[in-house]
């Protein structure tokens, strides 16, 4: 008998989502990721749970409707990681007429299955504080609802839930060869250590690496069904004081978001450019940074340039090739392809997708395998992610309870912990009665207690795992603090080995 029912290659949002769904149905699951969880595209998104307003221009009504339905499902499942966010869309008649915008937003609301989020409304930018940071020539806007998410933590918590349902999570492990017989024989390399496991079914959820993995590990000819699209984001000091985001119409027909980020910053993105090569080498370019700054400068009173960028990051989206000519016109839908051959183990390949629809994609992946697992049933739509077992609008109540129980926490520290861990903040803080009880402080408000939790419960192994994926404290750490944290984590890992 094979060691596992499913071996999933790829620890991004799709791989982690499938692992959670399958493990929760009682299957023996192993998730294999060559680096850290969410170390690729899944931590380089715009961090939005949304339907994709601009996809309506391409008549992608089914995709938008499906994504909008998932929006509130995920909000209920992870209210600590996902929060409602209002978007202000200034009217720029040189780009799209007010009538076009109104119709599009009406359809967006109509498709949205809204039970929680408020509807679209008109905004007078002359009297509303949303107009204060904008140039005086913008007089009117529309405002609508979507959600903001901590994308990398969403991946991690899906992996945590998978593990708690029995899945094995193997990070920093590369599948260098997959031999196909009646079961898959996978040859793994974990930091120089060779291992062999077997699985009834193999799932290729490697995203932008999908065809590269198929060629090198599976020895299959590429199907050329994947198009790679590079997206760059920048972070600057906050451009305004209110808690709404902006969606700005650029001269090339795209839209660029400006989003409140980590209290003191504004997240700006994204670009859309075709990409070729190794996705691991992707970096923001000066031209892309200048493009994002130019869109901001067209709308905002305060101008920014490359010198104002505190952090820039880029990721490669894997898009299912539907024949569209421009990257921004390629659909964000997904495809689940099952390769069955007589006498050989099945191969399931995931193409495309977006973070908003990952849970639905996982259900569809399991549906494609239903004849192998005939008695399994979907379950994730009604179940919270770890730490999310409270009402969708209960974050303030949970924050108040946390501050009363651990009175030594500052408001900002308590809020960060609650928004990262939800009800599992208890596991992070334990029985501490003072800040000193949380141990060494590494910078910002990161303590040894939190670091221990991340290393033992969430597979964090390096400073980058902690500072840029499990949190965004990297924005507040100096180079010296980051180096010291890396050294401490390496020593802690060596002591446990």
Wavefront OBJ file of the C-alpha trace (Angstrom):
o trace
v 0.000 0.000 0.000
v 1.192 3.521 -0.802
v 2.397 5.737 2.036
v -0.127 8.457 1.158
v -3.391 8.871 -0.716
v -2.401 12.313 -2.051
v 1.030 13.870 -2.503
v 0.649 17.570 -3.225
v 3.603 19.435 -4.678
v 3.496 23.169 -3.992
v 2.951 25.019 -0.719
v 1.124 28.052 -2.067
v -2.522 28.856 -1.496
v -3.841 26.187 -3.887
v -1.630 23.397 -2.560
v -2.345 24.273 1.060
v -6.065 24.583 0.345
v -6.204 21.161 -1.304
v -4.196 19.634 1.544
v -6.626 21.037 4.098
v -9.702 19.861 2.205
v -8.329 16.365 1.562
v -6.989 15.854 5.092
v -10.300 16.964 6.545
v -12.005 14.193 4.546
v -9.778 11.638 6.262
v -7.241 11.040 3.500
v -3.522 10.487 4.057
v -1.939 13.653 2.701
v 1.584 14.961 2.316
v 2.279 18.536 1.181
v 5.758 19.123 -0.263
v 7.154 22.640 -0.728
v 10.658 23.361 -1.991
v 11.004 26.563 0.063
v 8.784 28.095 2.748
v 5.009 28.079 2.642
v 3.727 31.003 0.537
v 7.275 31.861 -0.499
v 6.248 32.456 -4.117
v 3.222 34.101 -5.668
v 0.957 33.574 -2.656
v 2.812 36.183 -0.586
v 3.174 38.634 -3.487
v -0.477 39.379 -4.219
v -2.450 42.603 -3.776
v -3.781 40.956 -0.599
v -7.402 41.324 -1.635
v -10.350 38.970 -1.392
v -12.399 40.352 -4.248
v -14.443 39.504 -7.282
v -12.309 41.472 -9.701
v -14.320 44.503 -10.751
v -12.377 44.998 -13.970
v -13.060 41.415 -15.105
v -16.616 42.534 -15.840
v -15.241 44.426 -18.857
v -14.229 41.055 -20.260
v -17.686 39.586 -19.486
v -16.199 37.128 -16.972
v -19.475 37.069 -15.045
v -19.160 33.480 -13.828
v -15.675 34.069 -12.400
v -16.742 37.318 -10.731
v -19.888 35.760 -9.263
v -17.971 32.765 -7.916
v -15.277 34.975 -6.392
v -17.813 37.322 -4.810
v -19.619 34.388 -3.249
v -16.330 33.148 -1.783
v -15.591 36.620 -0.409
v -18.074 36.311 2.452
v -17.400 32.584 2.963
v -13.742 33.422 3.650
v -14.610 36.462 5.753
v -16.598 34.200 8.076
v -13.861 31.532 8.084
v -10.971 33.847 8.957
v -12.260 37.118 10.443
v -8.860 37.725 12.047
v -7.018 37.611 8.703
v -9.710 39.054 6.443
v -11.487 42.353 6.971
v -14.065 44.339 4.996
v -12.586 47.243 3.079
v -14.307 50.082 1.248
v -12.801 51.142 -2.095
v -13.060 54.664 -3.469
v -13.123 54.867 -7.271
v -12.588 58.481 -8.407
v -14.418 59.384 -11.598
v -11.931 60.093 -14.380
v -14.002 60.732 -17.472
v -10.951 60.496 -19.715
v -10.781 56.794 -18.810
v -14.335 55.562 -18.164
v -17.589 57.436 -18.035
v -19.581 57.756 -14.778
v -22.407 55.821 -16.417
v -20.086 52.918 -17.252
v -18.739 52.874 -13.695
v -22.219 53.025 -12.176
v -23.471 50.137 -14.316
v -20.381 48.062 -13.566
v -20.705 48.591 -9.817
v -24.431 47.866 -9.920
v -23.681 44.519 -11.613
v -20.857 43.880 -9.135
v -23.241 44.369 -6.210
v -25.946 42.323 -7.900
v -23.577 39.400 -8.479
v -22.134 39.690 -4.993
v -24.451 37.596 -2.816
v -23.930 40.285 -0.176
v -25.199 39.508 3.310
v -22.468 41.276 5.282
v -20.825 43.918 3.115
v -22.552 47.263 2.398
v -23.504 48.244 -1.172
v -22.070 50.761 -3.585
v -22.698 54.486 -3.029
v -21.767 57.785 -4.630
v -19.187 60.015 -2.951
v -18.818 63.793 -3.179
v -15.054 64.262 -3.015
v -15.467 67.958 -2.232
v -17.107 67.249 1.129
v -16.019 63.681 1.961
v -12.626 63.155 3.601
v -11.828 60.630 0.855
v -11.271 63.681 -1.348
v -8.687 65.340 0.915
v -5.589 63.502 -0.401
v -6.728 63.734 -4.044
v -6.090 66.507 -6.522
v -8.796 69.141 -6.677
v -9.886 68.200 -10.211
v -11.492 64.989 -8.907
v -14.973 65.923 -7.694
v -16.950 62.682 -7.683
v -16.335 59.028 -6.908
v -18.079 55.755 -6.262
v -17.441 53.611 -3.207
v -17.938 49.843 -2.978
v -16.990 46.872 -0.801
v -14.393 44.126 -1.020
v -12.045 42.566 1.549
v -8.388 42.799 2.510
v -6.468 39.673 3.568
v -3.129 38.624 4.971
v -2.322 36.384 2.008
v 0.716 34.525 3.368
v -0.901 33.805 6.735
v -3.957 32.496 4.894
v -1.679 29.909 3.275
v -0.005 29.043 6.576
v -3.311 28.575 8.410
v -4.606 26.257 5.700
v -1.446 24.189 6.209
v -1.906 24.309 9.994
v -5.472 23.044 9.651
v -4.327 20.341 7.229
v -1.688 19.203 9.726
v -4.222 19.157 12.553
v -6.352 16.860 10.389
v -3.397 14.512 9.960
v -1.532 15.846 6.913
v 2.268 15.823 6.811
v 3.711 19.236 5.865
v 7.245 19.118 4.468
v 8.814 22.498 3.747
v 12.295 23.047 2.316
v 11.869 19.731 0.533
v 12.226 19.392 -3.236
v 10.643 16.639 -5.297
v 13.445 15.947 -7.744
v 11.852 12.969 -9.471
v 8.398 11.410 -9.663
v 8.206 7.915 -11.125
v 4.806 6.795 -12.304
v 3.750 3.220 -11.710
v 0.592 1.853 -10.071
v 1.508 4.344 -7.391
v 3.770 7.379 -7.581
v 7.306 6.932 -6.277
v 8.615 10.352 -5.265
v 12.297 11.017 -4.718
v 12.751 13.949 -2.352
v 15.703 16.072 -1.337
v 15.501 17.904 1.991
v 18.662 19.965 2.414
v 20.840 17.223 0.998
v 19.016 14.347 2.649
v 17.408 11.919 0.185
v 14.030 10.373 0.940
v 11.538 8.247 -1.011
v 7.773 8.158 -0.477
v 4.857 6.703 -2.429
v 1.386 8.068 -3.125
v -1.742 6.893 -4.908
v -2.316 10.289 -6.569
v 0.013 13.196 -7.358
v -1.201 16.803 -7.422
v 0.909 19.366 -9.268
v 0.007 22.631 -7.513
v 3.325 24.356 -8.158
v 1.763 27.432 -9.759
v 4.265 29.350 -11.841
v 6.610 26.343 -11.652
v 3.962 23.952 -13.005
v 5.390 23.263 -16.444
v 8.985 23.372 -15.187
v 8.111 20.727 -12.595
v 6.338 18.637 -15.231
v 9.414 18.717 -17.449
v 12.119 18.127 -14.857
v 10.491 15.861 -12.261
v 7.698 14.163 -14.199
v 9.559 13.967 -17.529
v 6.477 15.185 -19.389
v 6.377 17.460 -22.407
v 5.014 20.931 -21.532
v 1.393 21.488 -22.560
v 1.924 25.245 -23.017
v -1.317 25.939 -21.189
v 0.361 28.279 -18.740
v 1.109 31.964 -19.191
v 3.216 33.735 -16.631
v 2.361 37.285 -15.614
v 4.578 39.402 -13.392
v 2.998 41.726 -10.850
v 4.960 44.320 -8.874
v 3.855 46.159 -5.721
v 5.438 48.949 -3.709
v 4.975 50.140 -0.115
v 5.413 53.784 0.907
v 4.681 55.793 4.034
v 0.937 56.260 4.340
v -0.516 58.722 1.863
v -3.660 59.507 3.853
v -5.233 59.037 7.288
v -8.583 57.327 6.724
v -9.182 53.573 6.488
v -10.500 53.264 2.923
v -8.601 52.130 -0.182
v -8.501 53.687 -3.641
v -8.859 52.051 -7.024
v -7.316 54.279 -9.677
v -7.800 54.110 -13.433
v -4.466 54.203 -15.239
v -3.856 55.572 -18.716
v -3.241 52.075 -20.146
v -6.716 50.889 -19.113
v -5.534 49.001 -16.027
v -6.380 49.824 -12.435
v -3.975 50.381 -9.552
v -4.883 50.001 -5.881
v -3.710 52.191 -2.993
v -4.472 50.322 0.234
v -3.917 51.125 3.931
v -1.187 48.734 5.089
v 0.250 47.856 8.498
v -1.029 51.083 10.142
v 1.754 53.378 8.912
v 2.042 52.519 5.221
v 0.244 52.411 1.888
v 0.432 49.376 -0.401
v 0.330 50.219 -4.121
v -0.064 47.788 -7.005
v -0.046 46.071 -9.285
v 1.571 45.844 -12.715
v 0.778 43.273 -15.421
v 3.590 42.117 -17.667
v 4.323 38.864 -19.438
v 7.165 36.951 -17.860
v 9.485 34.190 -18.982
v 12.266 32.437 -17.144
v 12.680 31.127 -13.620
v 9.941 32.543 -11.341
v 12.390 32.398 -8.428
v 14.416 35.218 -10.007
v 11.612 37.747 -10.339
v 12.336 41.215 -8.900
v 10.712 44.642 -9.292
v 12.267 46.847 -11.951
v 12.784 50.589 -11.852
v 10.380 50.984 -14.760
v 7.616 49.154 -12.905
v 8.167 51.204 -9.756
v 8.064 54.415 -11.804
v 4.806 53.265 -13.429
v 3.106 52.731 -10.059
v 4.385 56.079 -8.778
v 3.103 57.835 -11.907
v -0.424 56.489 -11.403
v -0.404 57.713 -7.798
v 0.939 61.089 -8.855
v -1.858 61.543 -11.377
v -4.456 61.345 -8.588
v -2.831 62.310 -5.270
v -1.705 65.759 -4.136
v 1.451 64.397 -2.492
v 3.779 63.070 -5.192
v 5.993 60.041 -4.685
v 9.025 58.649 -6.474
v 11.339 55.674 -6.283
v 13.187 57.244 -3.335
v 9.979 57.042 -1.273
v 9.601 53.293 -1.721
v 10.237 51.450 1.555
v 9.616 47.970 0.188
v 9.015 46.608 -3.296
v 8.110 43.043 -4.158
v 7.165 41.112 -7.264
v 5.511 37.788 -7.942
v 4.649 35.678 -10.954
v 1.025 34.716 -11.431
v 0.331 31.475 -13.237
v -2.563 32.125 -15.592
v -4.461 29.510 -17.535
v -3.927 30.379 -21.193
v -7.333 31.157 -22.639
v -5.947 32.811 -25.780
v -6.124 36.412 -24.589
v -3.503 38.660 -26.136
v -2.644 41.018 -23.263
v -1.604 39.943 -19.759
v -4.281 42.139 -18.190
v -6.875 40.456 -20.412
v -6.006 36.888 -19.417
v -8.695 35.316 -17.288
v -8.004 34.631 -13.603
v -10.116 31.486 -13.721
v -8.576 28.137 -12.960
v -8.507 24.741 -14.623
v -8.170 21.365 -12.921
v -6.772 18.741 -15.313
v -6.843 15.033 -14.469
v -4.482 12.719 -16.367
v -5.560 9.078 -15.979
v -3.777 6.225 -17.703
v -4.567 2.539 -17.483
v -2.420 0.827 -14.907
v -0.751 4.052 -13.809
v -1.345 6.401 -10.924
v -3.361 9.564 -11.671
v -1.874 13.050 -12.033
v -3.936 16.135 -11.175
v -2.574 19.466 -12.425
v -3.800 22.880 -11.279
v -3.625 25.794 -13.700
v -4.357 29.411 -12.842
v -6.645 30.587 -10.083
v -6.635 33.484 -7.654
v -6.377 33.656 -3.896
v -10.081 34.481 -3.506
v -11.215 31.236 -5.101
v -8.665 28.862 -3.587
v -11.188 27.087 -1.332
v -13.574 26.494 -4.231
v -10.659 25.286 -6.362
v -9.786 22.750 -3.648
v -13.359 21.470 -3.647
v -13.296 21.170 -7.439
v -9.979 19.311 -7.276
v -11.471 16.811 -4.846
v -14.564 16.501 -7.040
v -12.335 15.507 -9.973
v -10.954 12.720 -7.765
v -14.333 11.661 -6.372
v -14.317 8.290 -8.149
v -11.186 7.412 -6.157
v -12.753 8.631 -2.911
v -16.490 8.026 -3.417
v -17.649 8.616 0.147
v -16.013 11.995 0.788
v -18.022 15.188 1.128
v -17.163 18.910 0.970
v -16.744 20.440 4.415
v -14.677 23.635 4.347
v -17.431 26.164 3.524
v -18.782 26.152 7.070
v -15.590 25.583 9.059
v -13.328 28.352 10.387
v -9.601 28.387 9.874
v -7.416 28.107 12.998
v -8.041 31.112 15.233
v -11.107 32.157 13.252
v -13.719 30.615 15.524
v -15.520 33.862 16.360
v -18.148 35.980 14.611
v -17.075 37.856 11.485
v -17.516 41.275 13.125
v -16.162 40.245 16.526
v -12.545 41.367 16.177
v -13.093 44.352 18.504
v -14.566 42.079 21.198
v -11.641 39.655 20.892
v -9.193 42.562 21.027
v -10.845 43.900 24.180
v -10.674 40.485 25.856
v -6.999 40.165 24.921
v -6.135 43.583 26.353
v -7.963 42.818 29.595
v -6.240 39.440 29.999
v -2.735 40.643 29.098
v -2.806 44.209 30.348
v 0.894 44.769 29.708
v 0.373 44.713 25.924
v 0.258 48.017 24.086
v -2.780 48.657 21.890
v -0.751 48.148 18.704
v 0.902 44.957 19.968
v -2.413 43.460 21.049
v -4.068 44.328 17.758
v -1.261 42.805 15.703
v -1.399 39.559 17.659
v -5.189 39.297 17.473
v -5.216 40.012 13.740
v -2.540 37.359 13.179
v -3.651 34.581 15.526
v -7.304 35.259 16.359
v -8.445 33.117 19.284
v -5.097 31.314 19.231
v -3.466 34.361 20.741
v -3.907 32.366 23.973
v -1.422 29.804 22.686
v 1.091 32.510 21.814
v 0.912 34.427 25.090
v 0.106 31.573 27.465
v 0.203 32.464 31.158
v 2.414 35.536 30.780
v 1.712 38.292 33.308
v 4.322 40.766 32.083
v 6.220 41.576 28.927
v 9.324 40.015 30.468
v 7.462 36.692 30.660
v 7.378 36.672 26.843
v 11.153 36.435 26.733
v 13.721 38.100 24.530
v 12.618 40.982 22.313
v 14.110 40.928 18.835
v 12.802 44.201 17.451
v 9.465 45.965 16.984
v 7.198 43.888 19.265
v 8.445 40.403 18.301
v 9.138 38.321 21.404
v 10.649 34.912 22.042
v 7.221 33.530 22.961
v 5.774 34.429 19.581
v 8.892 33.237 17.782
v 8.706 29.875 19.567
v 5.083 29.508 18.451
v 5.974 30.306 14.837
v 8.868 27.866 14.783
v 7.049 24.977 16.475
v 3.527 25.416 15.079
v 3.941 27.208 11.742
v 7.188 25.850 10.230
v 9.103 29.143 10.376
v 12.843 28.530 9.992
v 14.399 31.851 8.909
v 14.033 35.531 9.659
v 12.314 36.085 6.305
v 9.743 33.410 7.159
v 8.842 35.404 10.266
v 9.309 38.991 9.113
v 7.758 38.864 5.638
v 5.392 35.876 5.582
v 4.179 35.087 9.134
v 4.103 38.859 9.741
v 5.165 42.082 8.035
v 7.462 43.134 10.849
v 10.251 43.368 8.292
v 8.966 46.885 7.636
v 10.024 47.793 11.188
v 13.256 45.782 11.567
v 16.760 47.080 10.928
v 19.294 45.015 9.000
v 21.176 44.332 12.242
v 18.013 43.110 13.975
v 17.177 40.869 11.017
v 20.648 39.334 11.039
v 20.480 38.734 14.790
v 17.081 37.068 14.430
v 18.365 34.777 11.681
v 21.309 33.779 13.865
v 19.078 33.104 16.851
v 16.690 30.955 14.794
v 19.543 28.942 13.288
v 20.947 28.260 16.745
v 17.512 27.303 18.089
v 16.943 24.919 15.202
v 20.370 23.326 15.677
v 19.678 22.833 19.397
v 16.435 20.986 18.603
v 18.036 18.757 15.946
l 1 2 3 4 5 6 7 8 9 10 11 12 13 14 15 16 17 18 19 20 21 22 23 24 25 26 27 28 29 30 31 32 33 34 35 36 37 38 39 40 41 42 43 44 45 46 47 48 49 50 51 52 53 54 55 56 57 58 59 60 61 62 63 64 65 66 67 68 69 70 71 72 73 74 75 76 77 78 79 80 81 82 83 84 85 86 87 88 89 90 91 92 93 94 95 96 97 98 99 100 101 102 103 104 105 106 107 108 109 110 111 112 113 114 115 116 117 118 119 120 121 122 123 124 125 126 127 128 129 130 131 132 133 134 135 136 137 138 139 140 141 142 143 144 145 146 147 148 149 150 151 152 153 154 155 156 157 158 159 160 161 162 163 164 165 166 167 168 169 170 171 172 173 174 175 176 177 178 179 180 181 182 183 184 185 186 187 188 189 190 191 192 193 194 195 196 197 198 199 200 201 202 203 204 205 206 207 208 209 210 211 212 213 214 215 216 217 218 219 220 221 222 223 224 225 226 227 228 229 230 231 232 233 234 235 236 237 238 239 240 241 242 243 244 245 246 247 248 249 250 251 252 253 254 255 256 257 258 259 260 261 262 263 264 265 266 267 268 269 270 271 272 273 274 275 276 277 278 279 280 281 282 283 284 285 286 287 288 289 290 291 292 293 294 295 296 297 298 299 300 301 302 303 304 305 306 307 308 309 310 311 312 313 314 315 316 317 318 319 320 321 322 323 324 325 326 327 328 329 330 331 332 333 334 335 336 337 338 339 340 341 342 343 344 345 346 347 348 349 350 351 352 353 354 355 356 357 358 359 360 361 362 363 364 365 366 367 368 369 370 371 372 373 374 375 376 377 378 379 380 381 382 383 384 385 386 387 388 389 390 391 392 393 394 395 396 397 398 399 400 401 402 403 404 405 406 407 408 409 410 411 412 413 414 415 416 417 418 419 420 421 422 423 424 425 426 427 428 429 430 431 432 433 434 435 436 437 438 439 440 441 442 443 444 445 446 447 448 449 450 451 452 453 454 455 456 457 458 459 460 461 462 463 464 465 466 467 468 469 470 471 472 473 474 475 476 477 478 479 480 481 482 483 484 485 486 487 488 489 490 491 492 493 494 495 496 497
